[in-house]
Amino acid sequence: MDLGQTNGAAHGAFVKDVSEADFMAEVIDASQETPVIVDFWAPWCGPCRQLGPALEAEVEAAGGAVKMAKVNVDENQGIAGQLRVQSIPTVYAFFKGQPVDGFQGALPPSQVKEFVTKIAALNVDESLADAVAAADEMFEAGEIDDAAQTYAAILEEDDKLAGAYAGLAKCHLAKGEVDEAEAVINGVPADVSGDAAVEAVHAQITLAREAENAGPLADLMAKVEADPSDMQARLDLAVAQHANGKVEEAVETLLAAFKLDRDWNDGAIKEQLFKIFDSLKPSDPIVLNGRRKLSSMLFA
C-alpha cells in the first residue's frame, strides 16, 4: 500500500483535507483573513508524494501566516474542473477569495520554500507594511535614530517582518555599530532569513567587517601603481574604497583586477564583487553595470 499521501491522513495545525462540500468555507472564505495554498493531488501521483510533504513542512514552519488545503482530485473532480486543473500536482494560492499565484509540477525544496514565503508575506498587516515604508523613508532622509525606533516598534508587533529586521540592522551599520547589526540579523527567524533585504544587509555586515581593517586609500593606490601585478593590493584598495563610500570605484578596481587575473586566490576577486552586488538592490545601476561588464569578460 502506498502511504505517501492518503486522504484523511494526519496533518499539522495549518494543513487539512478539503472536499467540494467545504471548499468554499475552508479556502474561499478562509482566505479573506489568511492566504490558503491549495494542493491538488491524487494517491497514484508520484510527483505529488514529493511535493505534498515539502509544502506541508513549509506551511507548518510559517506558523499560521499561511494555511494549506489538500484536494484529492479523484474524489473532487468538480473543483478540479472549475479551476481547470489539467495535470497534477497543481498548486493554487488564494487570498481575499481570489487565486493569486500557483504552479504545476513538483519543485525543488528551495523553490517550495520561496513560494510559501512569498504567499505568507501577503498576510502582513497593511498598517505595519506602511510603517516599514515610513521607517525606510526616515532612514533615507538620515533620521537614523527615529528610523531605528520605528523598526524596533514594528518588530514588537510582528517579529517576522524581514524588512524591519533589515532596516534596524542598517541603522546600526549607519552608526558604525557592526556588532549590534550582526546581532539583529542573527535574530531573524529562519523562515524569513532568506529574504532579499536580510541577505543584502548580511552582505553589508561582511563588507563592514572587512572595512575595519582597510588601509589608507592613498597608500594602497600608490602600492597598486608601483606594482600593478600585486593582486592583494588591488583587493585591499577595493575594500578601502568601499569603506570610504566609493562603491562604484571599488567595483571598477575589482573588475580591472579580474581582467588581469580572474583565478587569483581561488576566485577571490569575483567573490568580492558578488559581496558588493549582494549588498545593493538588484536594480542599482552599479550592480547592473558591474554585472554586465563582468559577464562580458566571463563570456568573451
C-alpha positions as CSV (number, residue, x, y, z in Angstrom):
1,M,0.0,0.0,0.0
2,D,1.3,3.5,-0.9
3,L,1.4,5.6,2.3
4,G,3.0,8.7,0.7
5,Q,-0.3,10.6,0.8
6,T,-3.7,9.3,1.8
7,N,-6.9,11.2,2.2
8,G,-7.7,11.7,5.8
9,A,-4.0,11.4,6.8
10,A,-2.9,13.3,9.9
11,H,-1.7,16.8,9.2
12,G,-0.3,19.7,11.2
13,A,-2.3,22.5,12.7
14,F,-2.4,24.5,9.5
15,V,-3.0,21.8,6.9
16,K,-6.3,20.0,6.2
17,D,-8.0,17.8,3.7
18,V,-10.7,19.7,1.8
19,S,-13.6,18.4,-0.3
20,E,-16.2,20.0,-2.5
21,A,-18.5,20.3,0.5
22,D,-16.3,22.6,2.5
23,F,-14.1,24.2,-0.3
24,M,-16.0,27.5,0.0
25,A,-15.6,27.7,3.7
26,E,-12.0,26.3,4.1
27,V,-10.5,28.1,1.0
28,I,-12.5,31.0,-0.3
29,D,-13.9,32.3,2.9
30,A,-10.8,31.4,5.0
31,S,-8.5,33.2,2.5
32,Q,-10.2,36.5,3.4
33,E,-8.1,36.5,6.6
34,T,-5.1,34.3,5.8
35,P,-3.7,33.1,2.5
36,V,-4.5,29.5,1.6
37,I,-2.4,27.3,-0.6
38,V,-4.4,24.5,-2.3
39,D,-2.6,21.3,-3.3
40,F,-4.4,19.3,-6.0
41,W,-3.2,15.7,-5.7
42,A,-4.1,12.0,-6.1
43,P,-2.8,8.9,-4.4
44,W,-1.4,7.4,-7.6
45,C,0.6,10.6,-8.5
46,G,4.4,10.1,-7.9
47,P,5.4,13.8,-8.0
48,C,2.6,14.6,-5.6
49,R,4.2,12.3,-3.0
50,Q,7.3,14.6,-3.2
51,L,5.7,17.9,-3.4
52,G,2.9,17.5,-0.8
53,P,5.1,16.8,2.3
54,A,7.5,19.6,1.3
55,L,4.6,22.1,1.0
56,E,3.2,20.9,4.3
57,A,6.5,21.3,6.1
58,E,7.0,24.9,4.9
59,V,3.4,25.8,5.7
60,E,3.8,24.5,9.2
61,A,7.1,26.3,9.6
62,A,5.3,29.6,8.6
63,G,3.5,29.3,11.9
64,G,0.0,30.3,10.8
65,A,0.9,33.0,8.3
66,V,-0.4,30.8,5.6
67,K,-2.7,27.7,5.6
68,M,-2.9,24.7,3.2
69,A,-5.8,22.8,1.8
70,K,-5.3,19.4,0.2
71,V,-7.8,18.4,-2.5
72,N,-7.8,14.8,-3.8
73,V,-8.8,15.2,-7.5
74,D,-10.1,11.6,-7.7
75,E,-12.7,12.4,-5.1
76,N,-13.4,16.1,-6.0
77,Q,-13.4,16.2,-9.8
78,G,-15.9,19.1,-9.7
79,I,-13.5,21.5,-8.0
80,A,-10.6,20.4,-10.3
81,G,-12.8,21.0,-13.3
82,Q,-13.9,24.5,-12.2
83,L,-10.3,25.6,-11.6
84,R,-9.1,23.9,-14.9
85,V,-6.7,21.6,-13.2
86,Q,-5.4,19.6,-16.2
87,S,-2.4,17.8,-14.5
88,I,-1.2,17.1,-11.0
89,P,0.3,18.2,-8.9
90,T,-1.2,21.6,-9.4
91,V,-1.0,24.3,-6.7
92,Y,-3.0,27.4,-6.3
93,A,-2.7,30.2,-3.7
94,F,-5.8,32.1,-2.7
95,F,-6.0,35.4,-0.9
96,K,-9.1,37.6,-0.3
97,G,-11.2,35.0,-2.1
98,Q,-9.2,35.0,-5.3
99,P,-6.4,32.9,-6.8
100,V,-3.2,35.0,-6.7
101,D,-0.5,32.6,-7.7
102,G,0.3,29.0,-8.5
103,F,2.3,26.4,-10.4
104,Q,2.2,22.9,-11.9
105,G,4.5,20.0,-11.3
106,A,7.0,19.3,-8.5
107,L,9.5,21.9,-7.4
108,P,12.9,21.5,-5.6
109,P,12.8,22.3,-1.8
110,S,14.3,25.7,-2.2
111,Q,11.6,26.8,-4.6
112,V,8.9,25.3,-2.4
113,K,10.2,27.4,0.5
114,E,10.4,30.5,-1.7
115,F,6.8,30.0,-2.9
116,V,5.4,29.6,0.6
117,T,7.4,32.5,2.0
118,K,6.0,34.7,-0.8
119,I,2.4,33.7,-0.2
120,A,2.8,34.1,3.6
121,A,4.0,37.6,3.1
122,L,0.6,38.5,1.7
123,N,-0.7,38.2,5.2
124,V,1.4,41.1,6.5
125,D,-0.7,43.7,8.2
126,E,-1.0,46.6,5.8
127,S,-0.6,49.2,8.6
128,L,2.7,47.5,9.5
129,A,3.8,47.4,5.9
130,D,3.1,51.2,5.7
131,A,5.1,51.6,8.9
132,V,8.1,49.8,7.4
133,A,7.9,52.1,4.4
134,A,7.8,55.2,6.6
135,A,10.8,54.0,8.5
136,D,12.6,53.4,5.3
137,E,11.9,57.0,4.3
138,M,13.3,58.2,7.7
139,F,16.5,56.1,7.1
140,E,17.0,57.6,3.6
141,A,16.5,61.1,5.0
142,G,19.2,60.5,7.5
143,E,16.9,60.3,10.5
144,I,18.7,57.2,11.8
145,D,17.6,57.2,15.4
146,D,13.9,57.7,14.5
147,A,14.0,55.0,11.9
148,A,15.6,52.6,14.4
149,Q,12.9,53.2,17.0
150,T,10.2,52.7,14.4
151,Y,11.7,49.4,13.1
152,A,12.0,48.2,16.7
153,A,8.4,49.1,17.5
154,I,7.3,47.2,14.3
155,L,9.1,44.1,15.4
156,E,7.3,44.3,18.7
157,E,4.1,43.9,16.8
158,D,5.2,41.3,14.2
159,D,8.5,39.5,14.7
160,K,8.6,38.0,11.2
161,L,8.8,41.2,9.2
162,A,12.1,40.8,7.3
163,G,12.1,44.4,6.1
164,A,12.0,45.7,9.7
165,Y,15.0,43.4,10.7
166,A,16.9,44.6,7.7
167,G,16.1,48.3,8.4
168,L,17.1,48.1,12.1
169,A,20.4,46.4,11.2
170,K,21.1,49.1,8.6
171,C,20.5,51.7,11.2
172,H,23.2,50.1,13.4
173,L,25.6,50.0,10.4
174,A,25.0,53.6,9.7
175,K,26.1,54.4,13.3
176,G,29.1,52.1,13.0
177,E,27.6,49.5,15.3
178,V,28.6,46.4,13.4
179,D,28.2,44.0,16.3
180,E,24.7,45.3,17.0
181,A,23.8,45.0,13.3
182,E,25.1,41.4,13.3
183,A,23.1,40.6,16.4
184,V,19.9,41.8,14.7
185,I,20.5,39.7,11.6
186,N,21.4,36.7,13.7
187,G,18.0,37.0,15.4
188,V,16.0,36.8,12.2
189,P,13.6,33.8,12.2
190,A,14.7,31.0,10.0
191,D,11.6,31.2,7.8
192,V,12.3,34.7,6.7
193,S,16.1,34.7,6.8
194,G,16.2,34.1,3.1
195,D,14.5,37.4,2.3
196,A,16.5,39.5,-0.2
197,A,16.6,42.6,2.2
198,V,18.0,40.5,5.0
199,E,20.6,38.9,2.7
200,A,21.6,42.3,1.4
201,V,22.3,43.6,5.0
202,H,24.2,40.4,5.8
203,A,26.5,41.2,2.8
204,Q,26.8,44.8,4.1
205,I,27.9,43.5,7.5
206,T,30.6,41.3,5.9
207,L,31.9,44.3,4.0
208,A,31.8,46.4,7.2
209,R,33.9,43.8,8.9
210,E,36.5,44.0,6.1
211,A,36.4,47.8,6.3
212,E,37.6,47.7,9.9
213,N,41.0,46.5,8.6
214,A,41.1,48.7,5.5
215,G,44.4,50.5,5.0
216,P,44.7,54.2,3.9
217,L,43.4,54.8,0.4
218,A,46.4,56.9,-0.8
219,D,48.9,54.3,0.4
220,L,47.1,51.5,-1.3
221,M,46.7,53.4,-4.6
222,A,50.4,54.1,-4.5
223,K,51.1,50.4,-3.9
224,V,49.0,49.3,-6.9
225,E,50.6,52.0,-9.1
226,A,54.1,50.8,-8.1
227,D,53.2,47.1,-8.8
228,P,50.1,46.6,-11.0
229,S,50.5,42.8,-10.7
230,D,50.1,42.9,-6.9
231,M,46.6,41.4,-6.7
232,Q,46.4,41.6,-2.9
233,A,47.0,45.3,-3.1
234,R,44.2,45.7,-5.7
235,L,41.8,43.7,-3.4
236,D,42.8,45.8,-0.4
237,L,42.3,49.0,-2.4
238,A,38.8,48.0,-3.4
239,V,38.0,47.2,0.3
240,A,39.3,50.6,1.3
241,Q,37.4,52.4,-1.5
242,H,34.2,50.7,-0.4
243,A,34.8,51.6,3.2
244,N,35.1,55.2,2.2
245,G,31.8,55.2,0.3
246,K,33.4,54.9,-3.1
247,V,31.4,51.9,-4.1
248,E,31.5,52.4,-7.9
249,E,35.2,52.9,-7.8
250,A,35.6,49.7,-5.7
251,V,33.7,47.8,-8.4
252,E,35.9,49.2,-11.1
253,T,39.0,48.3,-9.2
254,L,37.8,44.7,-8.8
255,L,36.8,44.4,-12.5
256,A,40.2,45.6,-13.5
257,A,41.8,43.1,-11.2
258,F,39.5,40.3,-12.5
259,K,40.5,41.1,-16.1
260,L,44.2,40.8,-15.1
261,D,43.9,37.5,-13.2
262,R,40.4,36.0,-12.7
263,D,41.7,32.9,-11.0
264,W,43.8,34.6,-8.3
265,N,43.4,33.2,-4.8
266,D,40.6,30.8,-5.8
267,G,38.5,33.5,-7.4
268,A,38.7,36.0,-4.5
269,I,38.2,38.9,-6.8
270,K,34.9,37.7,-8.2
271,E,33.8,36.7,-4.7
272,Q,34.4,40.3,-3.5
273,L,32.4,41.6,-6.5
274,F,29.5,39.5,-5.6
275,K,29.6,40.7,-1.9
276,I,29.2,44.2,-3.2
277,F,26.5,43.3,-5.6
278,D,24.6,41.4,-2.9
279,S,24.8,44.4,-0.6
280,L,22.9,46.6,-3.1
281,K,19.5,46.4,-4.7
282,P,19.5,44.3,-7.8
283,S,18.2,47.3,-9.8
284,D,21.1,49.6,-8.6
285,P,23.0,51.0,-11.6
286,I,26.3,50.0,-10.0
287,V,25.1,46.4,-9.9
288,L,23.6,46.4,-13.4
289,N,26.7,47.9,-15.0
290,G,29.1,45.8,-12.9
291,R,27.3,42.5,-13.7
292,R,27.2,43.5,-17.4
293,K,31.0,44.2,-17.5
294,L,31.7,41.0,-15.6
295,S,29.6,38.9,-17.9
296,S,31.3,40.4,-21.0
297,M,34.7,39.2,-19.5
298,L,33.4,35.8,-18.5
299,F,32.0,35.0,-21.9
300,A,34.4,36.9,-24.1
